[in-house]
Amino acid sequence: MLTKRRLLMCAPLALVALGAVQAKAKERVIKIEARKFRFAPNVIELKKGEAVVLELTALDFPHGFSVPDLKIRADLVMGKPVQVKLKPETAGQYGFLCDNFCGSGHEEMAGTIIVKA
């Protein structure tokens, strides 16, 4: 049985746990489809410091996803969503591309992440 004193001692721990759950719930999920020879969407706008999860799915072929300036790299297996967490700390434009050759037109498979201050 919890006494009033024990209940008061447990309250801060419960608030910390609740805060952690709420922080995780605030991550925005951005779904990105990869198919020959494009990403959809190919422009992603974020706010500086915004925590997001990029959920990438290859629809027709094993693709790659690379954002060199943000040191992000993922292999996309056809039909299996891959999640990449991102919290950009610097405003700017960051190019992304498919780095797994997927045929004629592969060079056009690219996009931009725009991080606004």
Helices and strands as residue ranges (DSSP letters): H 4-25, E 28-35, E 38-40, E 43-47, E 52-58, E 63-67, G 68-70, E 72-76, E 82-86, E 92-97, G 106-108, E 110-116
